[in-house]
């Protein structure tokens, strides 16, 4: 199955830490329940994710995953682990 | 051709893939909206002439990415595909895919292939895909999936005939199996499959995964599945993530083969530029508020003329019938009970049509997703959610379609709060009451030269309703406890010009729903109120005319005044009058008498039915 790595929480970067315009590779999720939903929408470990812009109050944010734009909340973004692509 | 030979075709696909356009292309105006049995979710079906002697019933499913549901309305997808006794169980399935985003469209297709449905893949938006620089080997795609593929343009209506031609003849189900249920799952799947005599392994797997919310399974069935699961240490939801990853792995391999050229990354530059303005921290809200103001204006000023016309028409018709029809309780029922009831329904049609014209344009263009995007954080502070904005806006015209629109909210608590607070939004039925009150109390002076005081007060009344909605949402947020997580993973579609015929279909559909759903009740109440106001328990009611004539014989009244007297005497003696009088002690401290009491009771009834 996919990586749920609870030990590295403090070191691993998450989508919520990304800068505008930054690209990264999805490596895993911190929440199993949420991960099933995110997977179905195309957040597959190994794919590239790009942070486009955030809503006026900083939440939710718009990201591009496998070529299309999605809106996710910061709560959700902080559950997606990323690595450098 | 009679109904027995009519085949059933389910139309599935993810949101924003152009499903409603294709549905409208296939069925035209032969559509009807009904309730899905067992769960109160709306279902759209329509009839399509496939060939000269073959008709098909097209079932429009809610837009989903997968068989696993997230919101109430998505549940019916799994229901329909796993219950072969359902009246909606399809003979063939169309999966509509957005060619610019094939990957996310194929997930559902692979699930349907595993269920063994005869499926056809319709590739939509190829024009956009070509524009983006992407090219796809359609022949290879069809061969690798073992599924017929048609290129359609749902907006323009291209490829519809080819699609129909494929649907007329039986379609061979794909021989592919994407998700293999071997290993530890094999025995449990076999047990369920044999017990329920199912066609495919994956159908049995769906039973195991989804049994708690499949409404067609009996309690015994659910207990049986539960026992089997417990014995095998399986819980529903287990492996869902693994299944999705496996399917996407298959899809990625497939796409590596069939996508000849990838889209250029900057192809949707225009959408990005528009987003920079429309989701800007200042401009975004100004534009949204401006739009709300335009909609508000439109509902109340553009609708005024047609509404006056309808009002006038019914008044004319009423007096015409009054003259032509003989007297008697039956004809009174028509002119005083049924006719005003009909007028009360039809008078709201202009406002509802205008509101849904706007909502539909905003949805079609892709702007609505941005409204959800910029409003989500604010709405969440009050226990609502970005998706509550549309129902609340619809509340201005009528609470019924507004509450129907809450079904897209996936979180139970957010949905409940939205339903609860929507009626606080001042709906158009309250407008006449406000108008009279404002005209009575507020002087028609000008404020700062341009704004009329009455107009400002009117606006204030609406703001008050909005504030009441927000505050009660906040209170409910504190009261209701829910462990359910709220999600907002939502696609932000590319901006497009709305397709005007789709807007037209939405208007017709929503208006029809209002007239037939709400209309029945309004009409019934109107008739009941008429009965209450024109019949009374005592002899006094029947002899009203002679009693009044005797009473006032000394006052020397004119004939008109006499008629008024008789009418008010009748009202006083009627059931409605009795009800009004019986609540008089309660409302007397407010300075009201029994006549206002009647008005209160009847307006309360009118509000409640709405």
HADDOCK unambig.tbl for C-alpha pairs under 7 A between the chains (distance, minus, plus):
assign (segid A and resid 1 and name CA) (segid B and resid 242 and name CA) 5.84 0.50 0.50
assign (segid A and resid 36 and name CA) (segid B and resid 240 and name CA) 6.44 0.50 0.50
assign (segid A and resid 36 and name CA) (segid B and resid 241 and name CA) 4.79 0.50 0.50
assign (segid A and resid 39 and name CA) (segid B and resid 241 and name CA) 6.83 0.50 0.50
assign (segid A and resid 39 and name CA) (segid B and resid 244 and name CA) 6.55 0.50 0.50
assign (segid A and resid 40 and name CA) (segid B and resid 65 and name CA) 6.71 0.50 0.50
assign (segid A and resid 40 and name CA) (segid B and resid 66 and name CA) 6.94 0.50 0.50
assign (segid A and resid 40 and name CA) (segid B and resid 244 and name CA) 6.34 0.50 0.50
assign (segid A and resid 41 and name CA) (segid B and resid 104 and name CA) 6.78 0.50 0.50
assign (segid A and resid 42 and name CA) (segid B and resid 104 and name CA) 6.36 0.50 0.50
assign (segid A and resid 44 and name CA) (segid B and resid 245 and name CA) 6.96 0.50 0.50
assign (segid A and resid 55 and name CA) (segid B and resid 279 and name CA) 6.31 0.50 0.50
assign (segid A and resid 55 and name CA) (segid B and resid 373 and name CA) 6.50 0.50 0.50
assign (segid A and resid 55 and name CA) (segid B and resid 374 and name CA) 5.43 0.50 0.50
assign (segid A and resid 56 and name CA) (segid B and resid 279 and name CA) 6.70 0.50 0.50
assign (segid A and resid 56 and name CA) (segid B and resid 280 and name CA) 6.18 0.50 0.50
assign (segid A and resid 56 and name CA) (segid B and resid 281 and name CA) 4.25 0.50 0.50
assign (segid A and resid 56 and name CA) (segid B and resid 374 and name CA) 6.41 0.50 0.50
assign (segid A and resid 57 and name CA) (segid B and resid 377 and name CA) 6.94 0.50 0.50
assign (segid A and resid 59 and name CA) (segid B and resid 377 and name CA) 6.18 0.50 0.50
assign (segid A and resid 60 and name CA) (segid B and resid 373 and name CA) 6.52 0.50 0.50
assign (segid A and resid 69 and name CA) (segid B and resid 491 and name CA) 6.05 0.50 0.50
assign (segid A and resid 69 and name CA) (segid B and resid 492 and name CA) 5.38 0.50 0.50
assign (segid A and resid 69 and name CA) (segid B and resid 493 and name CA) 6.98 0.50 0.50
assign (segid A and resid 70 and name CA) (segid B and resid 489 and name CA) 6.77 0.50 0.50
assign (segid A and resid 70 and name CA) (segid B and resid 490 and name CA) 5.51 0.50 0.50
assign (segid A and resid 70 and name CA) (segid B and resid 491 and name CA) 4.34 0.50 0.50
assign (segid A and resid 70 and name CA) (segid B and resid 492 and name CA) 5.27 0.50 0.50
assign (segid A and resid 71 and name CA) (segid B and resid 489 and name CA) 5.67 0.50 0.50
assign (segid A and resid 71 and name CA) (segid B and resid 490 and name CA) 5.18 0.50 0.50
assign (segid A and resid 71 and name CA) (segid B and resid 491 and name CA) 6.09 0.50 0.50
assign (segid A and resid 71 and name CA) (segid B and resid 492 and name CA) 6.38 0.50 0.50
assign (segid A and resid 72 and name CA) (segid B and resid 488 and name CA) 5.59 0.50 0.50
assign (segid A and resid 72 and name CA) (segid B and resid 489 and name CA) 4.76 0.50 0.50
assign (segid A and resid 72 and name CA) (segid B and resid 490 and name CA) 6.73 0.50 0.50
assign (segid A and resid 73 and name CA) (segid B and resid 488 and name CA) 6.14 0.50 0.50
